[in-house]
Amino acid sequence: MKSKYYLLERTAAFGENIIKLCHSLPKTVITVPLINQLIKSGTSIGANYSEADNAESKKDFKHKIRICRKESKEAGFFLRMIKTAIPEKTNEVENLQQEAHELNLIFNAINHNTHID
């Protein structure tokens, strides 16, 4: 089993890759709102996982994990919109969509396996 630091690093790397992608995108009336939403959701996954790691209780931990799950799903959605708005970025975006999906599955499993007494 990988340590909690692996997931912390993985979520941080995802956020960094979202930032790099967003820097490379053209700024238009269509893309700017999508970029803003993608940066918020994509970078908040790691921030919320970091908070979950320091949770005050199991209930608090589970709440933060659920936010991670929600934000990873949201990031995947906005990546889809970016892919539609800027088709030439499809390959780069699809790699990030896959990572968002995998993170969502991980957080779903953590949520499912975390029992509150």
C-alpha positions in Angstrom: 0.0 0.0 0.0 1.3 3.4 -0.9 1.6 6.1 1.8 -0.7 9.0 2.2 2.2 11.2 0.9 1.8 9.5 -2.5 -1.7 10.8 -2.8 -0.8 14.2 -1.5 2.0 14.4 -4.1 -0.3 13.0 -6.8 -3.0 15.6 -6.1 -0.4 18.4 -6.0 1.1 17.3 -9.3 -2.4 17.2 -10.8 -3.0 20.8 -9.7 0.4 21.9 -11.1 -0.4 20.2 -14.4 -3.8 22.0 -14.5 -2.0 25.3 -14.0 0.5 24.5 -16.8 -2.3 23.6 -19.1 -4.2 26.8 -18.3 -1.1 29.0 -18.9 -0.9 27.5 -22.4 -4.5 28.1 -23.4 -5.6 31.1 -25.5 -7.6 33.6 -23.4 -11.0 34.3 -25.1 -14.4 35.2 -24.0 -15.2 31.4 -24.0 -12.1 30.1 -22.4 -11.5 32.5 -19.6 -14.5 31.4 -17.5 -13.7 27.7 -18.1 -10.0 28.3 -17.2 -11.1 30.0 -13.9 -13.4 27.2 -13.0 -10.8 24.5 -13.9 -8.1 26.1 -11.9 -10.4 26.3 -8.8 -11.5 22.7 -9.0 -8.2 21.3 -10.2 -6.1 22.8 -7.5 -8.6 22.4 -4.6 -8.3 18.6 -4.8 -4.9 18.7 -3.2 -5.7 21.4 -0.8 -8.7 19.5 0.5 -6.8 16.3 0.7 -4.1 18.1 2.7 -6.9 19.3 5.1 -8.3 15.7 5.2 -4.9 14.5 6.2 -5.0 16.8 9.2 -8.7 16.3 10.0 -9.9 16.7 13.6 -12.2 13.7 13.4 -13.3 10.9 11.2 -16.4 12.9 10.3 -14.2 15.9 9.3 -12.0 13.6 7.3 -14.9 12.0 5.4 -16.3 15.5 4.7 -13.0 16.7 3.2 -12.7 13.4 1.2 -16.2 14.0 -0.2 -15.1 17.5 -1.3 -12.0 16.0 -3.0 -14.4 13.6 -4.8 -16.7 16.4 -5.9 -13.8 18.6 -7.1 -12.2 15.9 -9.1 -15.5 15.2 -10.8 -15.9 19.0 -11.5 -12.3 19.2 -12.8 -13.1 16.4 -15.3 -16.2 18.3 -16.4 -14.3 21.5 -17.1 -11.5 19.6 -18.9 -14.2 18.2 -21.2 -15.4 21.8 -21.9 -11.8 22.9 -22.6 -11.4 20.1 -25.0 -14.5 21.2 -26.8 -13.5 24.9 -26.8 -9.9 24.1 -27.9 -9.8 20.9 -29.9 -6.0 21.2 -30.6 -5.4 20.6 -26.9 -7.3 17.2 -27.0 -4.3 14.9 -26.2 -3.1 17.0 -23.3 -6.6 17.4 -21.9 -7.4 13.7 -22.2 -4.4 12.8 -20.1 -5.7 15.2 -17.4 -9.2 13.9 -17.7 -7.9 10.4 -17.1 -6.1 11.6 -14.0 -9.2 13.4 -12.7 -11.2 10.2 -13.3 -8.7 8.1 -11.4 -8.5 10.6 -8.5 -12.3 10.5 -8.4 -12.3 6.7 -8.1 -9.7 6.8 -5.4 -11.7 9.3 -3.3 -14.9 7.3 -3.9 -13.1 4.3 -2.5 -11.7 6.2 0.5 -15.2 7.6 1.2 -16.8 4.2 0.9 -14.2 2.6 3.2 -14.3 5.3 5.9 -16.7 4.4 8.6 -17.8 6.9 11.1 -18.3 5.5 14.6 
